[in-house]
């Protein structure tokens, strides 16, 4: 039996038989409660792990992607730079103010709660009630008011923006208040009145928003779920006792984006443009090692081959998105949401068209350059790239064999293909350099592979990280980075005058830089249990793109300088 208990001064608690599953509540019922009560507390539901909470929240609408994924863990963290992860109070604000979209609903799940009397309540202010109580003079003053908010990006948000105090609820149409109190704490937020704003408005708003009859303070119990209307409410947090257990999951749910260009952005996003910078050296290194004259890098065949190169990577990345769309919802939310926006049919059309264009380019290059092997090489490369994620081969799930798949499909194969734009047969130096460059970069990429250990084990995807587990994978990464860099340097040095070998020092330096990073990670991981080791890897995952790109571009620069020195 379900019981509805009114909260004061607004909101409702819905009590369910113990162990009820969240998924048994229809999205329509949740939206109805929320539109009526603004805050809905759900008690008696079974615990949902983060990935499942993300999937269940998705029934309400698109999830807001953050660098860490869809699920924001709110808990006390040692040596943090942001007040959200302390025991301090959090002033009133609305979520998404510093992001590119403001969520409609905030979905919370309480994992651990402070004991009674220790504080930590989440506070909600019903801004519609505040406006109903306001005098005509106050409404007029607030209508003219605008504030500029500024904070340094030390967590997942930051920047500067200006907002009016009174705005419209995007879906329900009534007036709401958009206001955030200044933060004088770690990662402070400044609030400055724009011209035309009455000087007393800031203090006046802070005062009226603190009134007891518009404020709901929600004390947490483990297992509680709370869903709140972020458009209608402001929210904050009361301070709690230092060290008291308080651990919440939070998922932000957006309204559907109805802007026409949102679909175009999603179509571009599934092609993984964030990889392009790191892929460009994979294109240019074999070109430099094979081209007889640098002027040929501006030739039509090379430009055509470059387009083929990126299309093949696009096809592999889009197929990977297709098969991992459900797994990605939790940690790679932007990809899962891009696929939802494009639609499965739309994504399939993109994959097929890109593959057909790539096949046409490969055939044309094979005939125009009289190198027949380029056509089947492009076709086989596309099929193997697709087979990295797709059945029946699903190379990413072949344990240790994932390593040669990484090196071969991402590096050696494409680099040999590019060399074929200039020479009939790739040189031994090119093959060895490609192999070593791939090994070096794969070492860093393994940190990303290990980031997904929880998801891969849950989905029974047997990656190399699943075989070696967290610590073993990072130790293997360290070996690959060092051996790959030394091998690449040696392969280039063979044809470089000894007097110019110093040009290879930056390549060794960046390898040492990455090895020291991995050493520090291993030191941090060693005393922890497996769960702690995986968390340590996730904490470092944000650094992988920078380290991959740095290694790629330094390698390219060293190859170019050594060739110029010959």
C-alpha positions as a printed Julia matrix, in Angstrom:
566×3 Matrix{Float64}:
  0.0     0.0     0.0
  1.3     3.45   -0.96
  0.8     6.34    1.48
  1.14   10.06    0.7
  2.27   12.2     3.64
  2.25   16.02    3.13
  5.48   17.79    4.05
  5.54   21.28    5.53
  5.41   23.91    4.14
  5.28   22.09    0.79
  6.23   18.79   -0.78
  5.03   15.24   -0.23
  6.53   12.0     1.06
  5.36    8.85   -0.69
  5.81    5.75    1.49
  6.04    2.37   -0.23
  6.2    -1.2     1.08
  9.84   -1.94    1.93
 11.89   -3.09   -1.05
  9.65   -1.6    -3.74
 11.6    -1.06   -6.95
 11.92    2.45   -8.34
 11.08    1.12  -11.8
  7.58    0.18  -10.61
  6.66    3.9   -10.39
  5.54    5.25  -13.75
  7.25    8.42  -15.04
  3.8     9.95  -15.56
  2.97    9.45  -11.88
  6.27   11.0   -10.8
  5.77   14.03  -13.04
  2.25   14.48  -11.71
  3.44   14.49   -8.09
  6.27   16.85   -8.96
  4.14   19.37  -10.83
  1.76   19.48   -7.86
  4.17   19.35   -4.9
  7.59   20.53   -6.29
  9.44   18.08   -3.99
  8.68   14.35   -3.75
 10.37   12.18   -1.13
 10.2     8.44   -1.85
 10.67    6.12    1.13
 10.77    2.33    1.23
 12.38    1.81   -2.18
 15.17   -0.69   -2.79
 18.72    0.63   -3.17
 19.77    1.42   -6.73
 23.46    1.38   -7.74
 24.7     4.4    -9.72
 24.36    2.89  -13.2
 20.82    1.75  -12.46
 19.88    5.12  -10.92
 21.02    6.78  -14.15
 18.91    4.42  -16.26
 15.83    4.92  -14.07
 16.23    8.7   -14.03
 16.46    8.65  -17.84
 12.77    7.74  -17.93
 12.02   11.33  -16.87
 14.07   12.88  -19.66
 17.62   13.37  -21.01
 20.39   13.22  -18.42
 22.79   16.11  -17.92
 26.32   14.95  -18.75
 29.24   15.95  -16.54
 32.93   15.07  -16.93
 32.36   12.25  -14.41
 29.17   11.02  -16.1
 25.53   11.28  -15.04
 25.77   10.47  -11.33
 27.25   13.1    -9.04
 28.47   11.71   -5.71
 28.03   14.25   -2.92
 30.18   13.37    0.06
 32.96   14.8     2.19
 36.36   14.6     0.48
 39.74   15.3     2.07
 41.79   18.18    0.65
 39.03   19.27   -1.7
 39.06   22.63   -3.49
 35.27   22.99   -3.54
 32.87   23.57   -0.64
 30.36   21.04   -2.03
 32.63   18.25   -0.8
 33.02   19.58    2.74
 30.76   19.59    5.79
 30.06   23.31    5.28
 26.7    24.84    4.48
 25.84   25.34    0.81
 24.06   28.66    0.04
 20.89   28.73   -2.05
 21.32   28.27   -5.79
 19.8    26.51   -8.78
 21.59   23.69  -10.57
 22.98   24.1   -14.07
 23.45   27.85  -13.75
 27.11   27.58  -14.84
 26.4    24.78  -17.34
 25.06   24.96  -20.89
 21.64   23.66  -19.79
 19.51   23.96  -16.65
 18.0    20.65  -15.49
 14.29   20.34  -14.78
 14.49   17.63  -12.11
 17.08   16.73   -9.51
 17.03   13.07   -8.5
 18.75   12.23   -5.19
 19.41    8.88   -3.55
 20.71    8.78    0.03
 23.42    6.17    0.63
 24.52    7.36    4.08
 22.94   10.01    6.3
 24.2    12.02    9.29
 22.7    10.92   12.61
 19.77   12.87   13.97
 20.84   16.31   15.14
 24.09   16.3    13.13
 22.71   18.53   10.36
 23.18   18.0     6.63
 19.56   18.64    5.64
 18.96   19.67    2.04
 16.89   22.86    1.94
 14.44   23.79   -0.8
 12.77   27.18   -1.3
  9.54   27.4    -3.28
 10.13   30.56   -5.32
  6.56   30.58   -6.59
  5.37   31.01   -2.99
  7.92   33.79   -2.48
  6.57   35.66   -5.49
  2.97   35.19   -4.35
  3.84   36.84   -1.02
  5.82   39.71   -2.56
  4.42   43.24   -2.6
  3.89   44.98   -5.96
  6.9    47.19   -5.2
  9.09   44.15   -4.57
  7.9    42.43   -7.75
  8.67   45.55   -9.76
 12.12   45.86   -8.19
 12.95   42.19   -8.75
 11.71   42.3   -12.35
 14.33   44.97  -13.13
 17.11   43.18  -11.24
 19.93   41.26  -12.88
 23.01   39.75  -11.25
 26.34   38.56  -12.61
 27.68   35.34  -11.07
 31.35   34.39  -11.31
 33.4    31.49   -9.97
 36.62   29.75  -10.87
 36.22   26.26  -12.33
 37.72   23.97   -9.72
 35.04   21.28   -9.83
 32.59   20.4   -12.62
 31.3    23.95  -13.07
 32.63   27.5   -13.34
 32.72   30.65  -15.4
 30.62   33.8   -15.47
 27.06   34.56  -16.55
 24.28   37.11  -16.03
 20.71   36.21  -15.08
 17.49   38.13  -14.39
 15.94   37.53  -10.98
 12.5    36.68  -12.35
 12.09   34.13  -15.14
  9.4    31.81  -16.52
  9.14   28.14  -15.59
  9.99   26.56  -19.0
  7.23   23.93  -18.94
  4.59   25.17  -16.47
  4.69   28.84  -17.47
  4.49   30.6   -14.09
  7.08   33.06  -12.77
 10.01   31.78  -10.69
 13.05   33.33   -9.02
 16.57   32.67  -10.31
 19.0    33.76   -7.62
 22.13   32.33   -6.04
 23.58   33.57   -2.78
 27.25   34.57   -2.7
 29.73   31.92   -1.58
 32.54   32.93    0.76
 34.21   29.55    1.12
 36.37   27.22   -0.94
 35.79   28.06   -4.61
 33.9    31.32   -3.83
 31.06   32.61   -6.01
 30.76   36.38   -6.43
 27.35   38.0    -7.04
 27.39   41.5    -8.53
 24.37   43.68   -9.33
 24.12   44.77  -12.95
 23.28   48.41  -13.84
 19.61   49.17  -13.15
 19.43   46.8   -10.16
 18.4    48.39   -6.89
 21.27   48.22   -4.38
 19.14   46.65   -1.65
 17.81   43.81   -3.82
 20.52   41.29   -2.97
 20.04   41.58    0.8
 16.26   41.71    0.38
 16.21   38.48   -1.64
 18.41   36.63    0.84
 16.03   37.71    3.6
 12.74   36.7     1.94
 14.17   33.41    0.68
 15.08   32.45    4.26
 11.45   32.67    5.48
 10.28   29.53    7.27
  6.98   29.31    5.42
  8.68   28.95    2.01
 11.54   26.68    3.11
 11.48   22.89    3.25
 14.38   21.21    5.1
 14.69   17.52    4.19
 16.48   15.37    6.79
 18.0    12.33    5.13
 17.56    8.66    5.91
 19.57    5.94    4.16
 17.53    4.65    1.24
 15.52    7.84    0.74
 14.99    9.13   -2.78
 14.1    12.78   -3.33
 13.11   14.36   -6.64
 12.8    18.15   -6.9
 11.75   20.68   -9.54
 14.92   22.68  -10.16
 13.07   25.28  -12.25
 10.6    26.19   -9.48
 12.93   25.85   -6.5
 16.22   27.04   -5.13
 18.12   24.64   -2.92
 21.07   24.49   -0.55
 22.44   22.47    2.34
 22.77   22.97    6.06
 26.19   22.36    7.59
 26.75   18.99    9.24
 29.12   17.6    11.83
 32.63   17.12   10.46
 33.11   13.43    9.71
 29.43   12.55    9.99
 28.39   10.1     7.27
 26.62   11.91    4.43
 26.73   10.38    0.97
 24.19   11.17   -1.75
 23.9    10.26   -5.41
 22.4    12.96   -7.62
 21.28   12.84  -11.25
 20.18   15.95  -13.16
 17.38   15.42  -15.69
 16.97   17.94  -18.51
 13.97   18.99  -20.54
 13.99   17.78  -24.13
 16.16   20.07  -26.25
 13.92   21.26  -29.08
 16.51   23.46  -30.8
 16.96   22.42  -34.45
 20.73   22.31  -34.27
 20.79   19.97  -31.25
 20.45   16.99  -33.61
 23.34   18.22  -35.76
 25.49   18.57  -32.64
 24.58   15.02  -31.61
 25.43   13.71  -35.1
 28.87   15.3   -34.78
 29.36   14.1   -31.19
 28.97   10.39  -32.05
 31.96   10.77  -34.38
 34.09   11.45  -31.26
 35.68   14.76  -32.35
 37.53   14.89  -29.03
 39.84   12.21  -30.48
 40.74   14.14  -33.64
 43.7    15.99  -32.15
 45.29   12.75  -30.95
 44.53   11.02  -34.28
 46.21   13.66  -36.42
 49.77   12.55  -35.46
 48.76    8.96  -36.35
 48.13   10.35  -39.85
 51.18   12.61  -40.09
 53.94   10.4   -38.62
 53.72    7.72  -41.35
 53.29   10.44  -43.97
 56.55   12.11  -42.88
 58.38    8.78  -42.73
 57.23    7.82  -46.23
 56.84   10.99  -48.3
 59.74   11.58  -50.77
 59.17   15.34  -50.77
 57.33   17.4   -48.15
 55.47   19.21  -50.95
 53.49   16.01  -51.6
 51.69   16.5   -48.29
 49.58   19.05  -50.16
 48.78   16.63  -53.0
 45.27   15.43  -53.84
 46.0    11.76  -53.03
 47.19   12.66  -49.52
 44.17   14.84  -48.84
 41.92   12.06  -50.15
 43.76    9.54  -47.99
 43.41   11.8   -44.95
 39.63   11.91  -45.47
 39.59    8.1   -45.78
 41.66    7.85  -42.59
 39.24    9.94  -40.51
 36.15    8.29  -42.0
 37.46    4.86  -40.99
 38.05    6.08  -37.45
 34.57    7.64  -37.47
 32.95    4.37  -38.53
 34.72    2.45  -35.76
 33.84    5.07  -33.15
 30.17    5.2   -34.18
 29.86    1.42  -34.1
 31.44    1.44  -30.66
 28.85    4.05  -29.57
 26.05    1.88  -30.98
 26.98   -1.25  -29.04
 27.97    0.55  -25.82
 25.03    2.97  -25.68
 23.47    1.4   -22.57
 26.8     0.96  -20.77
 27.77    4.55  -21.58
 24.7     6.13  -19.97
 26.34    6.2   -16.53
 29.92    7.31  -17.2
 29.88    8.6   -20.82
 26.5    10.23  -20.66
 27.14   12.68  -23.5
 27.56    9.76  -25.93
 24.47    7.88  -24.79
 22.4    11.07  -24.98
 23.79   11.9   -28.43
 22.67    8.49  -29.68
 19.25    8.99  -28.11
 19.0    12.32  -29.91
 20.14   11.01  -33.29
 18.11    7.82  -32.95
 19.27    4.33  -33.81
 18.12    4.69  -37.41
 19.91    8.02  -37.76
 23.12    6.56  -36.34
 22.89    3.53  -38.63
 22.47    5.83  -41.65
 25.59    7.77  -40.62
 27.6     4.57  -40.23
 26.51    3.16  -43.62
 27.06    6.42  -45.53
 30.49    6.97  -43.96
 31.49    3.37  -44.73
 30.33    3.66  -48.37
 32.23    6.93  -48.88
 35.34    5.39  -47.29
 35.06    2.34  -49.56
 34.75    4.58  -52.6
 37.82    6.57  -51.59
 39.86    3.41  -50.97
 38.98    2.0   -54.41
 39.73    5.3   -56.15
 43.11    5.62  -54.43
 44.01    2.0   -55.27
 43.37    2.56  -58.96
 44.77    6.08  -59.26
 48.0     5.22  -57.41
 48.26    1.69  -58.93
 48.46    0.15  -55.48
 45.77   -2.49  -55.56
 46.32   -3.47  -51.91
 44.92   -0.16  -50.67
 41.31   -1.13  -51.52
 41.19   -4.42  -49.56
 43.3    -2.86  -46.81
 40.7    -0.14  -46.31
 37.86   -2.67  -46.37
 39.56   -5.07  -43.96
 40.51   -2.18  -41.68
 36.89   -1.02  -41.55
 35.6    -4.52  -40.82
 38.18   -5.15  -38.1
 37.54   -1.7   -36.63
 33.85   -2.55  -36.42
 34.7    -5.96  -34.96
 36.48   -4.31  -32.03
 33.07   -3.82  -30.42
 30.67   -5.72  -32.67
 30.06   -9.48  -32.62
 31.09  -12.07  -33.58
 34.75  -11.15  -32.98
 34.19   -8.4   -30.39
 37.93   -7.94  -29.99
 37.59   -5.68  -26.93
 36.24   -8.68  -25.02
 39.11  -11.06  -25.84
 41.2   -10.48  -22.75
 44.89  -10.01  -23.48
 44.16  -10.1   -27.21
 42.63   -6.66  -26.76
 46.19   -5.29  -26.65
 47.2    -6.3   -30.21
 43.75   -5.16  -31.35
 44.39   -1.73  -29.8
 47.86   -1.44  -31.33
 46.96   -2.9   -34.7
 43.61   -1.23  -35.33
 44.33    2.21  -33.86
 47.94    2.61  -34.95
 49.79    0.07  -37.11
 47.02   -0.57  -39.66
 46.1     3.07  -40.29
 49.75    4.15  -40.37
 50.66    1.48  -42.95
 47.67    2.53  -45.05
 48.82    6.17  -45.01
 52.35    5.17  -46.02
 50.8     3.46  -49.04
 49.82    6.86  -50.38
 53.53    7.49  -51.1
 55.34    4.13  -51.44
 54.54    0.76  -53.0
 55.67   -1.17  -49.91
 55.94    0.28  -46.38
 59.47    0.36  -45.03
 60.62   -1.76  -42.11
 61.36    1.46  -40.23
 57.76    2.62  -40.74
 56.33   -0.67  -39.5
 58.54   -0.71  -36.39
 57.9     2.98  -35.65
 54.14    2.43  -36.0
 54.25   -0.58  -33.7
 56.29    1.21  -31.03
 54.21    4.39  -31.22
 51.09    2.25  -30.81
 52.54    0.43  -27.82
 53.5     3.72  -26.13
 50.07    5.27  -26.64
 48.23    2.07  -25.71
 49.98    2.18  -22.35
 48.27    5.47  -21.54
 44.97    4.3   -23.05
 44.93    1.35  -20.65
 44.14    3.78  -17.84
 40.9     4.6   -19.69
 40.23    0.89  -20.14
 40.7     0.33  -16.41
 38.3     3.2   -15.67
 35.48    1.06  -17.07
 36.26   -2.03  -14.99
 33.0    -1.95  -13.04
 30.86   -1.57  -16.14
 32.83   -4.13  -18.16
 32.58   -6.76  -15.43
 28.87   -6.08  -15.01
 28.29   -6.45  -18.77
 30.65   -9.47  -18.97
 33.06   -7.68  -21.33
 36.45   -9.37  -20.77
 38.9    -6.55  -21.47
 42.59   -6.72  -20.7
 41.83   -4.7   -17.55
 39.38   -7.36  -16.4
 42.16   -9.94  -16.79
 44.83   -7.95  -14.9
 42.49   -6.0   -12.6
 43.21   -2.4   -11.58
 46.75   -2.54  -10.19
 48.0    -5.06  -12.74
 46.65   -2.98  -15.61
 48.44    0.18  -14.48
 51.69   -1.76  -14.01
 51.32   -3.13  -17.54
 50.62    0.4   -18.78
 53.89    1.61  -17.26
 55.89   -1.06  -19.09
 54.2    -0.35  -22.42
 54.75    3.41  -22.2
 58.46    3.04  -21.54
 59.18    0.23  -24.04
 57.13    1.9   -26.75
 58.9     5.25  -26.38
 62.36    3.66  -26.37
 61.5     1.56  -29.42
 60.11    4.55  -31.32
 63.18    6.64  -30.49
 65.5     3.82  -31.62
 63.61    3.27  -34.89
 63.92    6.95  -35.79
 67.53    7.25  -34.56
 68.7     4.52  -36.97
 68.3     6.88  -39.94
 69.16   10.09  -38.08
 72.7    11.46  -37.78
 74.14   10.84  -34.32
 74.68   14.58  -33.93
 70.89   15.06  -34.09
 69.91   12.33  -31.6
 69.35   15.03  -28.99
 66.19   15.9   -30.95
 64.67   12.7   -29.55
 65.1    13.81  -25.94
 61.58   15.34  -25.74
 60.09   11.96  -26.7
 61.93   10.23  -23.86
 61.03   13.1   -21.53
 57.31   12.76  -22.2
 57.58    9.0   -21.65
 59.29    9.61  -18.3
 56.57   12.14  -17.46
 53.91    9.5   -18.09
 55.83    6.79  -16.26
 56.19    9.03  -13.19
 52.43    9.66  -13.32
 51.77    5.93  -13.47
 54.28    5.3   -10.67
 52.45    7.79   -8.45
 49.15    6.12   -9.29
 50.57    2.68   -8.46
 51.88    3.98   -5.13
 48.44    5.36   -4.28
 46.68    2.17   -5.34
 48.92   -0.44   -3.72
 47.68   -0.2    -0.09
 44.01   -0.03   -1.13
 41.5    -2.77   -1.82
 40.26   -3.37   -5.36
 37.38   -0.88   -5.04
 39.76    1.81   -3.77
 42.19    1.09   -6.6
 39.47    1.53   -9.19
 38.42    4.8    -7.63
 42.03    6.0    -7.76
 42.07    5.23  -11.49
 38.79    7.06  -12.06
 40.22   10.08  -10.24
 43.08   10.15  -12.77
 41.04    9.35  -15.87
 40.5    13.03  -16.67
 44.23   13.39  -17.33
 44.38   10.68  -20.03
 43.34   12.86  -23.03
 46.02   15.45  -22.24
 48.7    12.78  -21.82
 47.68   10.95  -24.99
 47.73   14.16  -27.03
 51.02   15.33  -25.53
 52.7    12.02  -26.34
 51.31   12.03  -29.88
 52.35   15.57  -30.73
 55.79   15.31  -29.13
 56.41   12.1   -31.11
 55.33   13.85  -34.3
 57.6    16.84  -33.59
 60.59   14.58  -32.89
 60.06   12.63  -36.13
 59.75   15.86  -38.11
 62.87   17.42  -36.58
 64.93   14.26  -37.13
 63.84   14.02  -40.76
 64.76   17.67  -41.26
 68.2    16.97  -39.77
 69.06   14.25  -42.27
